[in-house]
Amino acid sequence: MILTMEEYDLLQCIDRGMEPFGSNIKQSIYWKMSILHNYSKEEVIENPILLVNVIRETLGDSSIALEKSIVKEIRLSFDLTRDDSKDLVETIENAKRQIITVIATAN
């Protein structure tokens, strides 16, 4: 999968949001996405519902803090409002819409 710079930025936001929880958590989530669901790290943004499900399977009740941390990083980088980013799935979807708009205007 070839990513645009904007898609790469979105993936970096997800990584930064996971960093406060340690590398083991991040690796565990990406491992589950890859091994159990056949999604590479780069494809995470294509299925935000699966990402949220894997986060919740991995962390249980603690998943809320991780989801909020990722949402915060995406909000900052993509200048989204709270209305545009009520939860992680909506936040990723709205960031992707922004990316599509940027790509369309560039062409």
MODELLER restraints for C-alpha pairs under 7 A, 6 or more apart:
rsr = mdl.restraints
at = mdl.atoms
rsr.add(forms.Gaussian(group=physical.xy_distance, feature=features.Distance(at['CA:6:A'], at['CA:99:A']), mean=6.04, stdev=0.5))
rsr.add(forms.Gaussian(group=physical.xy_distance, feature=features.Distance(at['CA:10:A'], at['CA:74:A']), mean=6.77, stdev=0.5))
rsr.add(forms.Gaussian(group=physical.xy_distance, feature=features.Distance(at['CA:13:A'], at['CA:70:A']), mean=6.54, stdev=0.5))
rsr.add(forms.Gaussian(group=physical.xy_distance, feature=features.Distance(at['CA:13:A'], at['CA:73:A']), mean=5.23, stdev=0.5))
rsr.add(forms.Gaussian(group=physical.xy_distance, feature=features.Distance(at['CA:13:A'], at['CA:74:A']), mean=5.44, stdev=0.5))
rsr.add(forms.Gaussian(group=physical.xy_distance, feature=features.Distance(at['CA:14:A'], at['CA:70:A']), mean=5.29, stdev=0.5))
rsr.add(forms.Gaussian(group=physical.xy_distance, feature=features.Distance(at['CA:16:A'], at['CA:73:A']), mean=6.87, stdev=0.5))
rsr.add(forms.Gaussian(group=physical.xy_distance, feature=features.Distance(at['CA:17:A'], at['CA:66:A']), mean=6.91, stdev=0.5))
rsr.add(forms.Gaussian(group=physical.xy_distance, feature=features.Distance(at['CA:17:A'], at['CA:69:A']), mean=4.76, stdev=0.5))
rsr.add(forms.Gaussian(group=physical.xy_distance, feature=features.Distance(at['CA:17:A'], at['CA:70:A']), mean=3.92, stdev=0.5))
rsr.add(forms.Gaussian(group=physical.xy_distance, feature=features.Distance(at['CA:17:A'], at['CA:73:A']), mean=5.87, stdev=0.5))
rsr.add(forms.Gaussian(group=physical.xy_distance, feature=features.Distance(at['CA:18:A'], at['CA:26:A']), mean=5.96, stdev=0.5))
rsr.add(forms.Gaussian(group=physical.xy_distance, feature=features.Distance(at['CA:18:A'], at['CA:66:A']), mean=6.36, stdev=0.5))
rsr.add(forms.Gaussian(group=physical.xy_distance, feature=features.Distance(at['CA:18:A'], at['CA:70:A']), mean=6.60, stdev=0.5))
rsr.add(forms.Gaussian(group=physical.xy_distance, feature=features.Distance(at['CA:29:A'], at['CA:54:A']), mean=6.38, stdev=0.5))
rsr.add(forms.Gaussian(group=physical.xy_distance, feature=features.Distance(at['CA:29:A'], at['CA:55:A']), mean=6.33, stdev=0.5))
rsr.add(forms.Gaussian(group=physical.xy_distance, feature=features.Distance(at['CA:29:A'], at['CA:58:A']), mean=6.95, stdev=0.5))
rsr.add(forms.Gaussian(group=physical.xy_distance, feature=features.Distance(at['CA:30:A'], at['CA:41:A']), mean=6.09, stdev=0.5))
rsr.add(forms.Gaussian(group=physical.xy_distance, feature=features.Distance(at['CA:32:A'], at['CA:54:A']), mean=6.97, stdev=0.5))
rsr.add(forms.Gaussian(group=physical.xy_distance, feature=features.Distance(at['CA:33:A'], at['CA:39:A']), mean=5.31, stdev=0.5))
rsr.add(forms.Gaussian(group=physical.xy_distance, feature=features.Distance(at['CA:33:A'], at['CA:40:A']), mean=6.82, stdev=0.5))
rsr.add(forms.Gaussian(group=physical.xy_distance, feature=features.Distance(at['CA:33:A'], at['CA:54:A']), mean=6.98, stdev=0.5))
rsr.add(forms.Gaussian(group=physical.xy_distance, feature=features.Distance(at['CA:34:A'], at['CA:40:A']), mean=5.20, stdev=0.5))
rsr.add(forms.Gaussian(group=physical.xy_distance, feature=features.Distance(at['CA:44:A'], at['CA:51:A']), mean=6.42, stdev=0.5))
rsr.add(forms.Gaussian(group=physical.xy_distance, feature=features.Distance(at['CA:45:A'], at['CA:92:A']), mean=6.83, stdev=0.5))
rsr.add(forms.Gaussian(group=physical.xy_distance, feature=features.Distance(at['CA:48:A'], at['CA:89:A']), mean=5.23, stdev=0.5))
rsr.add(forms.Gaussian(group=physical.xy_distance, feature=features.Distance(at['CA:48:A'], at['CA:92:A']), mean=6.70, stdev=0.5))
rsr.add(forms.Gaussian(group=physical.xy_distance, feature=features.Distance(at['CA:49:A'], at['CA:89:A']), mean=6.02, stdev=0.5))
rsr.add(forms.Gaussian(group=physical.xy_distance, feature=features.Distance(at['CA:55:A'], at['CA:63:A']), mean=5.96, stdev=0.5))
rsr.add(forms.Gaussian(group=physical.xy_distance, feature=features.Distance(at['CA:56:A'], at['CA:63:A']), mean=5.22, stdev=0.5))
rsr.add(forms.Gaussian(group=physical.xy_distance, feature=features.Distance(at['CA:67:A'], at['CA:88:A']), mean=5.97, stdev=0.5))
rsr.add(forms.Gaussian(group=physical.xy_distance, feature=features.Distance(at['CA:71:A'], at['CA:88:A']), mean=5.64, stdev=0.5))
rsr.add(forms.Gaussian(group=physical.xy_distance, feature=features.Distance(at['CA:71:A'], at['CA:91:A']), mean=6.35, stdev=0.5))
rsr.add(forms.Gaussian(group=physical.xy_distance, feature=features.Distance(at['CA:75:A'], at['CA:81:A']), mean=6.81, stdev=0.5))
rsr.add(forms.Gaussian(group=physical.xy_distance, feature=features.Distance(at['CA:78:A'], at['CA:95:A']), mean=6.32, stdev=0.5))
rsr.add(forms.Gaussian(group=physical.xy_distance, feature=features.Distance(at['CA:84:A'], at['CA:91:A']), mean=6.42, stdev=0.5))
rsr.add(forms.Gaussian(group=physical.xy_distance, feature=features.Distance(at['CA:84:A'], at['CA:94:A']), mean=6.64, stdev=0.5))
rsr.add(forms.Gaussian(group=physical.xy_distance, feature=features.Distance(at['CA:85:A'], at['CA:91:A']), mean=4.26, stdev=0.5))
